[in-house]
Amino acid sequence: MLLTLTPEQEALRAELREYFADVVTPEVEEEMSRGEMGGPACLEAVRRMGKDNWLAVSWPTEFGGRNLSLKEQLIFFEEAHRVDAPVPFLSVNTVGQTILEFGTDEQKQWLLPGILRGETHFAIGYTEPNSGTDLASLETRAVRDG
């Protein structure tokens, strides 16, 4: 499938390339090459992306996002990936999007601002006695009771 970009989307791509060229410093590159996304240079880069409002590009503006389309979000991902930028995808796109969709107002007010600023980070861990971290073999089930 051939995806074509509008002139505005091409401008977004150019803006992001210029932006990431400044954000992804040699120190960030070094930490990323060692798998240290939690290192000081990477954390500072994430906070800068938050301050510059580049983390939650597809979030609604009412929650501090840019309300960009899926295609524009993918442009952001592509440009971030191209330079190995330390974007906290799990926090922003998995946890943040889930809170936006299903969270209470209290959860949104409590958690989303920190994610947006690049200061609140999440990790997900799954394990069970008979499956370890093999998600396909999980046996736990939820049963509605009431």
C-alpha positions as CSV (number, residue, x, y, z in Angstrom):
1,M,0.0,0.0,0.0
2,L,1.3,3.4,-0.9
3,L,0.7,6.1,1.6
4,T,1.1,9.7,0.4
5,L,1.5,12.6,2.7
6,T,-0.2,16.0,2.5
7,P,2.1,19.1,2.4
8,E,1.2,19.6,6.0
9,Q,2.2,16.1,6.9
10,E,5.5,16.5,5.0
11,A,6.1,19.8,7.0
12,L,5.4,17.9,10.2
13,R,8.0,15.2,9.2
14,A,10.6,18.0,8.5
15,E,9.8,19.7,11.8
16,L,10.2,16.4,13.7
17,R,13.5,15.6,11.9
18,E,14.9,19.0,12.9
19,Y,13.5,18.7,16.4
20,F,14.9,15.2,17.1
21,A,18.3,16.2,15.6
22,D,18.5,18.7,18.6
23,V,16.9,16.4,21.3
24,V,18.9,13.2,20.5
25,T,22.3,14.4,21.7
26,P,25.4,12.2,21.6
27,E,24.8,11.5,25.3
28,V,21.3,10.2,24.5
29,E,22.7,8.1,21.7
30,E,25.3,6.6,24.0
31,E,22.7,5.7,26.7
32,M,20.3,4.3,24.1
33,S,23.1,2.2,22.6
34,R,23.7,0.7,26.0
35,G,20.0,0.1,26.6
36,E,19.8,2.7,29.3
37,M,16.6,4.5,28.4
38,G,16.4,5.4,32.1
39,G,19.8,7.2,32.1
40,P,20.1,10.9,32.9
41,A,20.4,12.1,29.3
42,C,17.5,10.0,28.1
43,L,15.3,11.1,31.0
44,E,16.1,14.8,30.3
45,A,15.3,14.2,26.6
46,V,11.9,12.7,27.6
47,R,11.2,15.6,29.9
48,R,12.1,18.0,27.1
49,M,9.7,16.3,24.7
50,G,7.0,16.6,27.4
51,K,7.8,20.3,27.9
52,D,7.7,20.9,24.2
53,N,4.4,19.0,23.9
54,W,5.7,16.2,21.7
55,L,4.9,13.2,23.8
56,A,1.1,12.8,23.5
57,V,0.7,13.9,19.9
58,S,-2.6,12.1,19.4
59,W,-4.2,12.9,22.8
60,P,-7.1,15.3,22.7
61,T,-6.1,19.0,23.4
62,E,-8.3,19.0,26.5
63,F,-5.8,16.6,28.1
64,G,-2.8,18.5,26.8
65,G,-2.2,16.6,23.5
66,R,-2.0,17.9,20.0
67,N,-5.0,16.0,18.7
68,L,-3.1,14.8,15.7
69,S,-4.5,12.1,13.4
70,L,-3.3,8.5,13.4
71,K,-1.3,9.1,10.3
72,E,0.4,12.1,11.9
73,Q,1.1,10.0,15.0
74,L,2.7,7.4,12.8
75,I,4.9,10.1,11.3
76,F,6.0,11.0,14.8
77,F,6.8,7.4,15.6
78,E,8.7,6.9,12.4
79,E,10.8,10.0,13.0
80,A,11.4,9.1,16.6
81,H,12.4,5.5,15.7
82,R,14.7,6.7,12.9
83,V,17.0,8.4,15.4
84,D,16.3,6.0,18.3
85,A,14.7,8.8,20.4
86,P,13.8,7.7,24.0
87,V,10.1,8.0,23.6
88,P,8.2,6.3,26.5
89,F,5.7,4.5,24.2
90,L,4.3,2.3,26.9
91,S,3.5,5.2,29.2
92,V,2.1,7.5,26.5
93,N,0.4,5.1,24.1
94,T,-0.6,2.1,26.1
95,V,-1.2,3.3,29.7
96,G,-2.1,6.9,28.7
97,Q,-4.5,5.9,26.0
98,T,-6.1,3.4,28.3
99,I,-6.6,6.0,31.0
100,L,-8.0,8.4,28.4
101,E,-10.5,5.8,27.2
102,F,-11.5,4.0,30.5
103,G,-10.1,6.0,33.4
104,T,-12.1,8.0,35.9
105,D,-11.9,11.8,36.0
106,E,-9.8,11.4,39.1
107,Q,-7.3,9.0,37.4
108,K,-7.1,11.3,34.4
109,Q,-6.3,14.3,36.6
110,W,-3.8,12.4,38.7
111,L,-1.9,10.4,36.1
112,L,-2.1,12.1,32.7
113,P,-0.3,15.4,33.5
114,G,2.8,13.4,34.7
115,I,2.8,11.2,31.6
116,L,2.4,14.3,29.4
117,R,5.4,16.0,31.1
118,G,7.6,12.9,30.7
119,E,7.8,12.6,34.5
120,T,5.5,9.6,35.1
121,H,6.7,6.3,33.6
122,F,5.0,2.8,33.7
123,A,6.2,-0.7,33.3
124,I,4.1,-3.8,32.9
125,G,5.0,-7.1,34.3
126,Y,3.1,-10.4,33.9
127,T,3.8,-13.6,35.6
128,E,2.0,-16.7,36.9
129,P,3.3,-19.7,38.7
130,N,2.6,-22.1,35.8
131,S,3.6,-19.8,32.9
132,G,6.2,-17.2,34.1
133,T,6.1,-14.4,31.5
134,D,4.7,-16.4,28.6
135,L,1.5,-14.5,28.1
136,A,0.0,-17.1,25.8
137,S,0.0,-19.6,28.6
138,L,-1.7,-17.4,31.3
139,E,-4.4,-19.2,33.2
140,T,-5.9,-16.4,35.3
141,R,-9.4,-15.6,34.3
142,A,-11.9,-12.9,35.4
143,V,-15.4,-14.1,36.4
144,R,-18.2,-11.6,36.7
145,D,-19.7,-12.1,40.1
146,G,-22.5,-9.7,40.8
